[in-house]
Amino acid sequence: MIGLFGTIQNPTKYTSTQGQGLFDFLGNVLKLAAVIGGIFMIVQLIMAGFDFIGASGDVKKIEMAWAKIWQSLLGLVIIAAAFIIAGLVGRLTGINILSPQIYGPQ
């Protein structure tokens, strides 16, 4: 049973550059947050569309649906802006946080 899954070795190298580990971690967190935020915003946008369709001419419901649509679109713009800002910071400082490398057992 020992050799069933192979052998696991501890990683000997965590980052390509010494001191880069924090930025790799932050890059991973940023990407994860962007994916979760993007999925949430798309779901909200779809739900707002259903609210808009189901408003049946009620002005109050239509206004609430439009507010939800604009908030969803604003959220997507903010997520995109975060990547643009991270790219600019990476270009100015030379620290590439948008494409981190994850090292682990081989």
ChimeraX commands (.cxc) that place a marker at each C-alpha (Angstrom):
marker #1 position 0.00,0.00,0.00 radius 0.5
marker #1 position 2.92,2.38,0.39 radius 0.5
marker #1 position 3.60,2.66,-3.33 radius 0.5
marker #1 position -0.07,2.91,-4.34 radius 0.5
marker #1 position -0.01,6.66,-4.83 radius 0.5
marker #1 position 3.69,7.09,-5.44 radius 0.5
marker #1 position 6.06,9.08,-3.30 radius 0.5
marker #1 position 5.58,12.61,-2.09 radius 0.5
marker #1 position 8.60,14.86,-1.72 radius 0.5
marker #1 position 8.74,18.16,0.04 radius 0.5
marker #1 position 9.11,21.12,-2.30 radius 0.5
marker #1 position 12.66,22.37,-2.30 radius 0.5
marker #1 position 11.99,25.65,-4.05 radius 0.5
marker #1 position 9.01,27.87,-3.35 radius 0.5
marker #1 position 9.66,30.85,-5.60 radius 0.5
marker #1 position 11.79,31.71,-8.56 radius 0.5
marker #1 position 13.25,34.77,-6.82 radius 0.5
marker #1 position 14.03,35.09,-3.15 radius 0.5
marker #1 position 11.46,37.33,-1.47 radius 0.5
marker #1 position 8.92,36.83,-4.26 radius 0.5
marker #1 position 6.70,34.42,-2.28 radius 0.5
marker #1 position 4.46,37.11,-0.80 radius 0.5
marker #1 position 3.78,38.57,-4.23 radius 0.5
marker #1 position 3.04,35.14,-5.67 radius 0.5
marker #1 position 0.58,34.56,-2.83 radius 0.5
marker #1 position -1.05,37.96,-3.35 radius 0.5
marker #1 position -1.33,37.25,-7.06 radius 0.5
marker #1 position -3.10,33.99,-6.35 radius 0.5
marker #1 position -5.45,35.69,-3.89 radius 0.5
marker #1 position -6.17,38.45,-6.42 radius 0.5
marker #1 position -7.00,35.94,-9.14 radius 0.5
marker #1 position -9.20,33.88,-6.83 radius 0.5
marker #1 position -11.05,36.99,-5.63 radius 0.5
marker #1 position -11.53,38.16,-9.21 radius 0.5
marker #1 position -12.95,34.81,-10.32 radius 0.5
marker #1 position -15.33,34.64,-7.36 radius 0.5
marker #1 position -16.32,38.29,-7.78 radius 0.5
marker #1 position -16.83,37.87,-11.52 radius 0.5
marker #1 position -19.05,34.83,-11.07 radius 0.5
marker #1 position -21.04,36.64,-8.38 radius 0.5
marker #1 position -21.48,39.73,-10.57 radius 0.5
marker #1 position -22.64,37.69,-13.56 radius 0.5
marker #1 position -25.17,35.85,-11.40 radius 0.5
marker #1 position -26.38,39.19,-10.02 radius 0.5
marker #1 position -26.67,40.58,-13.54 radius 0.5
marker #1 position -28.74,37.60,-14.67 radius 0.5
marker #1 position -30.97,37.86,-11.60 radius 0.5
marker #1 position -31.43,41.59,-12.22 radius 0.5
marker #1 position -32.45,40.78,-15.79 radius 0.5
marker #1 position -35.09,38.39,-14.49 radius 0.5
marker #1 position -36.26,41.05,-12.03 radius 0.5
marker #1 position -36.51,43.52,-14.90 radius 0.5
marker #1 position -38.49,41.10,-17.05 radius 0.5
marker #1 position -40.77,40.20,-14.14 radius 0.5
marker #1 position -41.46,43.81,-13.15 radius 0.5
marker #1 position -44.70,43.82,-15.18 radius 0.5
marker #1 position -44.61,47.58,-15.65 radius 0.5
marker #1 position -44.21,48.38,-11.93 radius 0.5
marker #1 position -42.01,51.48,-11.89 radius 0.5
marker #1 position -40.53,50.73,-8.46 radius 0.5
marker #1 position -39.48,47.19,-9.47 radius 0.5
marker #1 position -38.01,48.46,-12.75 radius 0.5
marker #1 position -35.95,51.07,-10.88 radius 0.5
marker #1 position -34.68,48.43,-8.46 radius 0.5
marker #1 position -33.78,46.11,-11.35 radius 0.5
marker #1 position -31.88,48.91,-13.16 radius 0.5
marker #1 position -30.04,49.77,-9.95 radius 0.5
marker #1 position -29.02,46.12,-9.58 radius 0.5
marker #1 position -27.89,45.99,-13.23 radius 0.5
marker #1 position -25.75,49.10,-12.86 radius 0.5
marker #1 position -24.24,47.85,-9.60 radius 0.5
marker #1 position -23.35,44.55,-11.26 radius 0.5
marker #1 position -21.73,46.30,-14.20 radius 0.5
marker #1 position -19.86,48.63,-11.85 radius 0.5
marker #1 position -18.58,45.59,-9.94 radius 0.5
marker #1 position -17.25,44.06,-13.16 radius 0.5
marker #1 position -15.55,47.36,-14.04 radius 0.5
marker #1 position -13.92,47.49,-10.60 radius 0.5
marker #1 position -12.63,43.92,-10.97 radius 0.5
marker #1 position -11.18,44.75,-14.40 radius 0.5
marker #1 position -9.64,47.95,-13.01 radius 0.5
marker #1 position -7.97,45.94,-10.24 radius 0.5
marker #1 position -6.20,43.83,-12.86 radius 0.5
marker #1 position -5.18,46.92,-14.81 radius 0.5
marker #1 position -3.78,48.57,-11.68 radius 0.5
marker #1 position -1.97,45.36,-10.68 radius 0.5
marker #1 position -0.48,45.17,-14.17 radius 0.5
marker #1 position 0.70,48.78,-13.99 radius 0.5
marker #1 position 2.19,48.29,-10.55 radius 0.5
marker #1 position 3.89,45.13,-11.78 radius 0.5
marker #1 position 5.32,46.92,-14.79 radius 0.5
marker #1 position 6.58,49.87,-12.71 radius 0.5
marker #1 position 8.08,47.80,-9.90 radius 0.5
marker #1 position 9.15,44.74,-11.88 radius 0.5
marker #1 position 7.17,42.44,-9.59 radius 0.5
marker #1 position 4.82,40.34,-11.67 radius 0.5
marker #1 position 1.86,39.56,-9.41 radius 0.5
marker #1 position -0.51,38.73,-12.25 radius 0.5
marker #1 position 1.22,35.53,-13.29 radius 0.5
marker #1 position 2.49,33.85,-10.13 radius 0.5
marker #1 position 4.15,30.46,-10.23 radius 0.5
marker #1 position 3.01,27.83,-7.78 radius 0.5
marker #1 position 5.70,25.39,-6.72 radius 0.5
marker #1 position 4.89,22.15,-5.01 radius 0.5
marker #1 position 5.75,18.49,-4.96 radius 0.5
marker #1 position 6.76,17.07,-8.31 radius 0.5
marker link #1:1,2 radius 0.2
marker link #1:2,3 radius 0.2
marker link #1:3,4 radius 0.2
marker link #1:4,5 radius 0.2
marker link #1:5,6 radius 0.2
marker link #1:6,7 radius 0.2
marker link #1:7,8 radius 0.2
marker link #1:8,9 radius 0.2
marker link #1:9,10 radius 0.2
marker link #1:10,11 radius 0.2
marker link #1:11,12 radius 0.2
marker link #1:12,13 radius 0.2
marker link #1:13,14 radius 0.2
marker link #1:14,15 radius 0.2
marker link #1:15,16 radius 0.2
marker link #1:16,17 radius 0.2
marker link #1:17,18 radius 0.2
marker link #1:18,19 radius 0.2
marker link #1:19,20 radius 0.2
marker link #1:20,21 radius 0.2
marker link #1:21,22 radius 0.2
marker link #1:22,23 radius 0.2
marker link #1:23,24 radius 0.2
marker link #1:24,25 radius 0.2
marker link #1:25,26 radius 0.2
marker link #1:26,27 radius 0.2
marker link #1:27,28 radius 0.2
marker link #1:28,29 radius 0.2
marker link #1:29,30 radius 0.2
marker link #1:30,31 radius 0.2
marker link #1:31,32 radius 0.2
marker link #1:32,33 radius 0.2
marker link #1:33,34 radius 0.2
marker link #1:34,35 radius 0.2
marker link #1:35,36 radius 0.2
marker link #1:36,37 radius 0.2
marker link #1:37,38 radius 0.2
marker link #1:38,39 radius 0.2
marker link #1:39,40 radius 0.2
marker link #1:40,41 radius 0.2
marker link #1:41,42 radius 0.2
marker link #1:42,43 radius 0.2
marker link #1:43,44 radius 0.2
marker link #1:44,45 radius 0.2
marker link #1:45,46 radius 0.2
marker link #1:46,47 radius 0.2
marker link #1:47,48 radius 0.2
marker link #1:48,49 radius 0.2
marker link #1:49,50 radius 0.2
marker link #1:50,51 radius 0.2
marker link #1:51,52 radius 0.2
marker link #1:52,53 radius 0.2
marker link #1:53,54 radius 0.2
marker link #1:54,55 radius 0.2
marker link #1:55,56 radius 0.2
marker link #1:56,57 radius 0.2
marker link #1:57,58 radius 0.2
marker link #1:58,59 radius 0.2
marker link #1:59,60 radius 0.2
marker link #1:60,61 radius 0.2
marker link #1:61,62 radius 0.2
marker link #1:62,63 radius 0.2
marker link #1:63,64 radius 0.2
marker link #1:64,65 radius 0.2
marker link #1:65,66 radius 0.2
marker link #1:66,67 radius 0.2
marker link #1:67,68 radius 0.2
marker link #1:68,69 radius 0.2
marker link #1:69,70 radius 0.2
marker link #1:70,71 radius 0.2
marker link #1:71,72 radius 0.2
marker link #1:72,73 radius 0.2
marker link #1:73,74 radius 0.2
marker link #1:74,75 radius 0.2
marker link #1:75,76 radius 0.2
marker link #1:76,77 radius 0.2
marker link #1:77,78 radius 0.2
marker link #1:78,79 radius 0.2
marker link #1:79,80 radius 0.2
marker link #1:80,81 radius 0.2
marker link #1:81,82 radius 0.2
marker link #1:82,83 radius 0.2
marker link #1:83,84 radius 0.2
marker link #1:84,85 radius 0.2
marker link #1:85,86 radius 0.2
marker link #1:86,87 radius 0.2
marker link #1:87,88 radius 0.2
marker link #1:88,89 radius 0.2
marker link #1:89,90 radius 0.2
marker link #1:90,91 radius 0.2
marker link #1:91,92 radius 0.2
marker link #1:92,93 radius 0.2
marker link #1:93,94 radius 0.2
marker link #1:94,95 radius 0.2
marker link #1:95,96 radius 0.2
marker link #1:96,97 radius 0.2
marker link #1:97,98 radius 0.2
marker link #1:98,99 radius 0.2
marker link #1:99,100 radius 0.2
marker link #1:100,101 radius 0.2
marker link #1:101,102 radius 0.2
marker link #1:102,103 radius 0.2
marker link #1:103,104 radius 0.2
marker link #1:104,105 radius 0.2
marker link #1:105,106 radius 0.2
view
